[in-house]
Amino acid sequence: MAHFILPGNAVHLNFQQRLPNTNLRTWVQCLWSMGGQSPLAHPIVEKLYPDAGASLTIHLGNSRPIVTLCFNRHMLLETFDTSTTRMGIRFKPTSMYSLLGLAPEQCIDAHLCLGDDIKPSWMDSLMPVVERLYQLDAPKGLALLETWLLGLLKSRLTSKSPVPGIIQAINQLQLPPEQLAANVGLTRRTLERRLKREVGVSPGALVTYARLHRARRCLLEADRPLSEIALHCGYYDQPHFTHAFQSFTNETPASYRQRKLSQIYKA
């Protein structure tokens, strides 16, 4: 998605993010770090919402670093321990296939551990970088990860594909996927096959993610009516919006708004 929505407890998590180098912006949403401070009395649980992107997470524990890769097609609950430093990369849709050379289906809704569950070709170049992160603060560590990404991009022969442009257009919720495919000379069936291979989701799922993301951002506006948000995000009416939002996030739009705004005010 075009705009990254910060975790509700970003301040308590010591959350920091870095926007990627211009050359990486087709593939990378942001680089981030969190933790590395005194533990809180209670762990923080955050919801991870799908957007057809993937997450590479580096856990800098005391014994050894653990690197995981996850592609979530459904909402996941993640528990954060603020005493452990984490750094990571949030990839945009198609990056797993085009940049990382992996099929999205390999990492669906689970954190796969590099070296144990999955061994991508670029793992050997990443692990020395990960070891160096122990000696660096968050800004320098994220800059080092960005340098690694630029090297990976240079080594990968990423062919020109219309899929990233189609996804960007879908996120704007202006034209149906079928029309977007026709605009670049693809049939609906070809688009579905390309998305399944390169992104791991259907055109309909991308529309669902885009609506959900736009709705979540609109709900941060305290005075905006739910009926107006529903129409702005492409839902038929407010009941349709409420049902779709709740089925995907396990909470109503009103409860989501109340929870997020209370976190903002407490911060």
C-alpha positions as a LaTeX table, in Angstrom:
\begin{tabular}{lrrr}
\hline
Residue & $x$ (\AA) & $y$ (\AA) & $z$ (\AA) \\
\hline
Met1 & 0.00 & 0.00 & 0.00 \\
Ala2 & 1.06 & 3.55 & $-0.55$ \\
His3 & 1.03 & 4.66 & 3.08 \\
Phe4 & 2.31 & 2.71 & 6.06 \\
Ile5 & 0.02 & 2.79 & 9.10 \\
Leu6 & 2.10 & 2.78 & 12.27 \\
Pro7 & 1.42 & 0.23 & 15.01 \\
Gly8 & $-0.95$ & 1.58 & 17.66 \\
Asn9 & 1.73 & 1.18 & 20.34 \\
Ala10 & 4.56 & 2.59 & 18.21 \\
Val11 & 5.87 & 4.82 & 21.01 \\
His12 & 5.92 & 2.02 & 23.60 \\
Leu13 & 7.58 & $-0.32$ & 21.10 \\
Asn14 & 10.32 & 2.23 & 20.32 \\
Phe15 & 9.24 & 1.86 & 16.69 \\
Gln16 & 11.34 & 3.57 & 14.01 \\
Gln17 & 11.06 & 3.38 & 10.25 \\
Arg18 & 13.15 & 4.32 & 7.24 \\
Leu19 & 11.72 & 4.99 & 3.80 \\
Pro20 & 13.65 & 3.10 & 1.13 \\
Asn21 & 16.06 & 4.47 & $-1.43$ \\
Thr22 & 14.33 & 5.65 & $-4.62$ \\
Asn23 & 15.64 & 2.63 & $-6.55$ \\
Leu24 & 13.96 & 0.29 & $-4.06$ \\
Arg25 & 10.52 & 1.89 & $-3.87$ \\
Thr26 & 8.97 & $-0.45$ & $-6.41$ \\
Trp27 & 9.81 & $-3.34$ & $-4.10$ \\
Val28 & 10.10 & $-2.05$ & $-0.52$ \\
Gln29 & 7.47 & $-0.30$ & 1.57 \\
Cys30 & 9.76 & 0.56 & 4.50 \\
Leu31 & 12.54 & $-0.66$ & 6.76 \\
Trp32 & 11.81 & $-0.65$ & 10.49 \\
Ser33 & 13.15 & $-1.37$ & 13.95 \\
Met34 & 11.62 & $-1.76$ & 17.39 \\
Gly35 & 12.42 & $-2.89$ & 20.92 \\
Gly36 & 15.83 & $-2.76$ & 22.54 \\
Gln37 & 14.62 & $-1.22$ & 25.78 \\
Ser38 & 13.41 & $-2.22$ & 29.26 \\
Pro39 & 10.63 & $-4.83$ & 29.15 \\
Leu40 & 7.08 & $-3.67$ & 29.77 \\
Ala41 & 4.91 & $-5.12$ & 32.53 \\
His42 & 2.72 & $-6.81$ & 29.90 \\
Pro43 & 3.59 & $-7.91$ & 26.35 \\
Ile44 & 2.13 & $-5.86$ & 23.52 \\
Val45 & $-0.09$ & $-7.63$ & 21.00 \\
Glu46 & $-0.57$ & $-6.03$ & 17.58 \\
Lys47 & $-2.66$ & $-7.05$ & 14.58 \\
Leu48 & $-0.82$ & $-7.55$ & 11.30 \\
Tyr49 & $-3.15$ & $-6.81$ & 8.39 \\
Pro50 & $-2.55$ & $-8.28$ & 4.93 \\
Asp51 & $-1.74$ & $-6.10$ & 1.93 \\
Ala52 & $-0.20$ & $-8.76$ & $-0.38$ \\
Gly53 & 3.27 & $-7.76$ & 0.85 \\
Ala54 & 5.76 & $-9.83$ & 2.85 \\
Ser55 & 7.82 & $-9.21$ & 5.99 \\
Leu56 & 11.44 & $-10.12$ & 6.67 \\
Thr57 & 12.01 & $-9.89$ & 10.43 \\
Ile58 & 15.37 & $-10.08$ & 12.23 \\
His59 & 15.24 & $-10.99$ & 15.94 \\
Leu60 & 18.51 & $-9.93$ & 17.57 \\
Gly61 & 18.41 & $-12.26$ & 20.57 \\
Asn62 & 21.21 & $-12.91$ & 23.06 \\
Ser63 & 22.20 & $-16.35$ & 21.77 \\
Arg64 & 21.88 & $-15.98$ & 18.01 \\
Pro65 & 19.89 & $-13.95$ & 15.50 \\
Ile66 & 16.72 & $-15.43$ & 14.08 \\
Val67 & 15.52 & $-14.29$ & 10.65 \\
Thr68 & 11.97 & $-15.06$ & 9.57 \\
Leu69 & 9.95 & $-14.45$ & 6.43 \\
Cys70 & 6.15 & $-14.23$ & 6.40 \\
Phe71 & 3.52 & $-13.60$ & 3.73 \\
Asn72 & 0.17 & $-13.19$ & 5.47 \\
Arg73 & $-3.06$ & $-13.40$ & 3.50 \\
His74 & $-5.12$ & $-13.07$ & 6.67 \\
Met75 & $-4.94$ & $-10.92$ & 9.78 \\
Leu76 & $-2.34$ & $-12.25$ & 12.24 \\
Leu77 & $-1.76$ & $-11.50$ & 15.92 \\
Glu78 & 1.84 & $-10.77$ & 16.88 \\
Thr79 & 3.18 & $-10.51$ & 20.45 \\
Phe80 & 6.10 & $-8.13$ & 20.94 \\
Asp81 & 8.72 & $-8.26$ & 23.68 \\
Thr82 & 10.24 & $-4.79$ & 23.92 \\
Ser83 & 13.47 & $-6.08$ & 25.50 \\
Thr84 & 14.49 & $-7.79$ & 22.23 \\
Thr85 & 15.58 & $-5.65$ & 19.30 \\
Arg86 & 13.90 & $-6.42$ & 16.01 \\
Met87 & 14.68 & $-5.01$ & 12.61 \\
Gly88 & 12.86 & $-5.78$ & 9.43 \\
Ile89 & 11.85 & $-5.03$ & 5.88 \\
Arg90 & 8.27 & $-4.72$ & 4.72 \\
Phe91 & 8.13 & $-5.70$ & 1.05 \\
Lys92 & 5.51 & $-4.58$ & $-1.42$ \\
Pro93 & 3.46 & $-7.06$ & $-3.49$ \\
Thr94 & 5.45 & $-8.96$ & $-6.17$ \\
Ser95 & 8.73 & $-8.51$ & $-4.24$ \\
Met96 & 8.88 & $-12.09$ & $-3.01$ \\
Tyr97 & 8.72 & $-13.32$ & $-6.59$ \\
Ser98 & 10.64 & $-10.61$ & $-8.45$ \\
Leu99 & 13.25 & $-9.54$ & $-5.91$ \\
Leu100 & 13.57 & $-12.44$ & $-3.46$ \\
Gly101 & 13.05 & $-15.18$ & $-6.04$ \\
Leu102 & 10.46 & $-17.05$ & $-3.95$ \\
Ala103 & 6.91 & $-18.22$ & $-4.55$ \\
Pro104 & 4.58 & $-16.44$ & $-2.11$ \\
Glu105 & 2.80 & $-19.74$ & $-1.42$ \\
Gln106 & 5.96 & $-20.95$ & 0.35 \\
Cys107 & 5.42 & $-18.53$ & 3.25 \\
Ile108 & 1.66 & $-18.22$ & 3.68 \\
Asp109 & 0.49 & $-17.07$ & 7.14 \\
Ala110 & 3.54 & $-18.40$ & 8.97 \\
His111 & 6.92 & $-17.06$ & 10.07 \\
Leu112 & 9.41 & $-19.32$ & 8.30 \\
Cys113 & 12.91 & $-19.38$ & 9.78 \\
Leu114 & 15.76 & $-18.85$ & 7.34 \\
Gly115 & 18.17 & $-21.75$ & 7.47 \\
Asp116 & 15.68 & $-24.13$ & 9.08 \\
Asp117 & 12.39 & $-23.85$ & 7.18 \\
Ile118 & 13.61 & $-22.12$ & 4.04 \\
Lys119 & 17.02 & $-21.52$ & 2.44 \\
Pro120 & 16.82 & $-18.83$ & $-0.26$ \\
Ser121 & 19.80 & $-18.19$ & $-2.52$ \\
Trp122 & 20.45 & $-14.76$ & $-0.92$ \\
Met123 & 20.64 & $-16.07$ & 2.65 \\
Asp124 & 24.45 & $-16.35$ & 2.62 \\
Ser125 & 24.79 & $-12.67$ & 1.72 \\
Leu126 & 22.28 & $-11.55$ & 4.36 \\
Met127 & 23.59 & $-13.38$ & 7.44 \\
Pro128 & 26.92 & $-11.48$ & 7.71 \\
Val129 & 24.89 & $-8.27$ & 7.53 \\
Val130 & 22.63 & $-9.53$ & 10.32 \\
Glu131 & 25.64 & $-10.27$ & 12.54 \\
Arg132 & 26.85 & $-6.69$ & 12.13 \\
Leu133 & 23.51 & $-5.30$ & 13.33 \\
Tyr134 & 24.44 & $-6.14$ & 16.93 \\
Gln135 & 27.08 & $-3.39$ & 16.86 \\
Leu136 & 24.89 & $-0.72$ & 15.25 \\
Asp137 & 22.10 & 1.56 & 16.45 \\
Ala138 & 18.74 & 1.48 & 14.67 \\
Pro139 & 19.42 & 4.19 & 12.02 \\
Lys140 & 22.78 & 2.71 & 11.02 \\
Gly141 & 21.39 & $-0.82$ & 11.09 \\
Leu142 & 18.52 & 0.09 & 8.78 \\
Ala143 & 20.95 & 1.89 & 6.46 \\
Leu144 & 23.06 & $-1.29$ & 6.32 \\
Leu145 & 20.02 & $-3.39$ & 5.46 \\
Glu146 & 19.15 & $-0.92$ & 2.72 \\
Thr147 & 22.65 & $-1.28$ & 1.27 \\
Trp148 & 22.17 & $-5.06$ & 1.23 \\
Leu149 & 18.86 & $-4.63$ & $-0.58$ \\
Leu150 & 20.45 & $-2.41$ & $-3.22$ \\
Gly151 & 23.06 & $-5.09$ & $-3.81$ \\
Leu152 & 20.37 & $-7.73$ & $-4.09$ \\
Leu153 & 18.45 & $-5.59$ & $-6.56$ \\
Lys154 & 21.55 & $-5.14$ & $-8.68$ \\
Ser155 & 22.22 & $-8.89$ & $-8.77$ \\
Arg156 & 18.66 & $-9.81$ & $-9.67$ \\
Leu157 & 17.63 & $-9.53$ & $-13.32$ \\
Thr158 & 14.13 & $-8.24$ & $-12.58$ \\
Ser159 & 12.22 & $-8.24$ & $-15.85$ \\
Lys160 & 9.70 & $-5.56$ & $-16.63$ \\
Ser161 & 6.25 & $-6.68$ & $-15.52$ \\
Pro162 & 2.90 & $-4.88$ & $-15.73$ \\
Val163 & 1.82 & $-6.40$ & $-12.42$ \\
Pro164 & 3.28 & $-3.74$ & $-10.05$ \\
Gly165 & 1.51 & $-1.01$ & $-12.04$ \\
Ile166 & $-1.77$ & $-2.93$ & $-11.96$ \\
Ile167 & $-1.48$ & $-3.42$ & $-8.20$ \\
Gln168 & $-0.78$ & 0.28 & $-7.69$ \\
Ala169 & $-3.88$ & 1.12 & $-9.74$ \\
Ile170 & $-6.01$ & $-1.41$ & $-7.82$ \\
Asn171 & $-4.94$ & 0.25 & $-4.57$ \\
Gln172 & $-6.44$ & 3.51 & $-5.83$ \\
Leu173 & $-9.86$ & 1.77 & $-6.15$ \\
Gln174 & $-10.73$ & 3.61 & $-9.35$ \\
Leu175 & $-11.05$ & 0.86 & $-11.97$ \\
Pro176 & $-11.92$ & $-2.86$ & $-11.66$ \\
Pro177 & $-9.01$ & $-5.30$ & $-12.15$ \\
Glu178 & $-10.50$ & $-6.55$ & $-15.43$ \\
Gln179 & $-10.34$ & $-3.08$ & $-16.94$ \\
Leu180 & $-6.83$ & $-2.52$ & $-15.65$ \\
Ala181 & $-5.71$ & $-5.81$ & $-17.22$ \\
Ala182 & $-7.31$ & $-4.88$ & $-20.55$ \\
Asn183 & $-5.49$ & $-1.55$ & $-20.51$ \\
Val184 & $-2.14$ & $-3.38$ & $-20.64$ \\
Gly185 & $-3.28$ & $-6.10$ & $-23.03$ \\
Leu186 & $-3.98$ & $-8.91$ & $-20.54$ \\
Thr187 & $-7.10$ & $-11.04$ & $-20.33$ \\
Arg188 & $-8.81$ & $-11.56$ & $-16.98$ \\
Arg189 & $-7.62$ & $-15.17$ & $-16.85$ \\
Thr190 & $-4.03$ & $-14.18$ & $-17.66$ \\
Leu191 & $-4.14$ & $-11.53$ & $-14.94$ \\
Glu192 & $-5.37$ & $-14.09$ & $-12.41$ \\
Arg193 & $-2.55$ & $-16.49$ & $-13.33$ \\
Arg194 & 0.09 & $-13.76$ & $-13.16$ \\
Leu195 & $-1.14$ & $-12.52$ & $-9.79$ \\
Lys196 & $-1.26$ & $-16.02$ & $-8.33$ \\
Arg197 & 2.33 & $-16.69$ & $-9.43$ \\
Glu198 & 3.87 & $-13.29$ & $-8.71$ \\
Val199 & 1.75 & $-12.01$ & $-5.81$ \\
Gly200 & 0.08 & $-15.09$ & $-4.31$ \\
Val201 & $-3.46$ & $-13.65$ & $-4.21$ \\
Ser202 & $-6.40$ & $-13.11$ & $-6.55$ \\
Pro203 & $-7.50$ & $-9.75$ & $-8.03$ \\
Gly204 & $-10.49$ & $-9.82$ & $-5.68$ \\
Ala205 & $-8.25$ & $-10.23$ & $-2.65$ \\
Leu206 & $-6.19$ & $-7.21$ & $-3.72$ \\
Val207 & $-9.36$ & $-5.12$ & $-3.91$ \\
Thr208 & $-10.34$ & $-6.35$ & $-0.43$ \\
Tyr209 & $-6.93$ & $-5.41$ & 0.98 \\
Ala210 & $-7.07$ & $-1.97$ & $-0.66$ \\
Arg211 & $-10.53$ & $-1.25$ & 0.75 \\
Leu212 & $-9.49$ & $-2.44$ & 4.19 \\
His213 & $-6.36$ & $-0.29$ & 4.17 \\
Arg214 & $-8.22$ & 2.82 & 3.04 \\
Ala215 & $-10.95$ & 2.21 & 5.63 \\
Arg216 & $-8.41$ & 1.82 & 8.45 \\
Arg217 & $-6.82$ & 5.14 & 7.50 \\
Cys218 & $-10.19$ & 6.90 & 7.26 \\
Leu219 & $-11.23$ & 5.56 & 10.68 \\
Leu220 & $-8.38$ & 7.51 & 12.25 \\
Glu221 & $-10.40$ & 10.64 & 11.43 \\
Ala222 & $-12.53$ & 10.79 & 14.57 \\
Asp223 & $-15.40$ & 12.88 & 13.16 \\
Arg224 & $-15.82$ & 11.20 & 9.79 \\
Pro225 & $-19.17$ & 9.32 & 9.57 \\
Leu226 & $-19.00$ & 5.57 & 8.99 \\
Ser227 & $-21.54$ & 5.85 & 6.17 \\
Glu228 & $-19.26$ & 8.28 & 4.33 \\
Ile229 & $-16.23$ & 6.02 & 4.85 \\
Ala230 & $-18.18$ & 3.06 & 3.51 \\
Leu231 & $-18.95$ & 4.77 & 0.20 \\
His232 & $-15.46$ & 6.25 & $-0.08$ \\
Cys233 & $-13.93$ & 2.77 & 0.24 \\
Gly234 & $-16.20$ & 1.14 & $-2.34$ \\
Tyr235 & $-18.73$ & $-0.61$ & $-0.09$ \\
Tyr236 & $-22.43$ & $-0.59$ & $-0.97$ \\
Asp237 & $-23.51$ & 0.91 & 2.34 \\
Gln238 & $-22.58$ & 1.05 & 6.02 \\
Pro239 & $-23.92$ & $-2.46$ & 6.90 \\
His240 & $-21.88$ & $-3.94$ & 4.03 \\
Phe241 & $-18.82$ & $-2.07$ & 5.27 \\
Thr242 & $-19.31$ & $-3.21$ & 8.86 \\
His243 & $-19.77$ & $-6.85$ & 7.88 \\
Ala244 & $-16.73$ & $-6.91$ & 5.56 \\
Phe245 & $-14.51$ & $-5.08$ & 8.04 \\
Gln246 & $-15.49$ & $-7.26$ & 10.98 \\
Ser247 & $-15.10$ & $-10.52$ & 9.08 \\
Phe248 & $-11.53$ & $-9.55$ & 8.19 \\
Thr249 & $-10.34$ & $-7.84$ & 11.38 \\
Asn250 & $-12.50$ & $-9.48$ & 14.07 \\
Glu251 & $-13.74$ & $-6.08$ & 15.24 \\
Thr252 & $-16.27$ & $-3.55$ & 13.98 \\
Pro253 & $-15.19$ & $-0.27$ & 12.38 \\
Ala254 & $-16.44$ & 1.60 & 15.45 \\
Ser255 & $-14.44$ & $-0.56$ & 17.87 \\
Tyr256 & $-11.34$ & $-0.30$ & 15.67 \\
Arg257 & $-11.64$ & 3.48 & 15.67 \\
Gln258 & $-12.09$ & 3.62 & 19.43 \\
Arg259 & $-9.10$ & 1.34 & 20.05 \\
Lys260 & $-6.73$ & 3.15 & 17.70 \\
Leu261 & $-7.69$ & 6.64 & 18.81 \\
Ser262 & $-7.34$ & 5.70 & 22.48 \\
Gln263 & $-3.81$ & 4.41 & 21.75 \\
Ile264 & $-2.95$ & 7.68 & 20.00 \\
Tyr265 & $-4.26$ & 9.82 & 22.84 \\
Lys266 & $-2.48$ & 7.74 & 25.50 \\
Ala267 & 0.79 & 8.07 & 23.61 \\
\hline
\end{tabular}
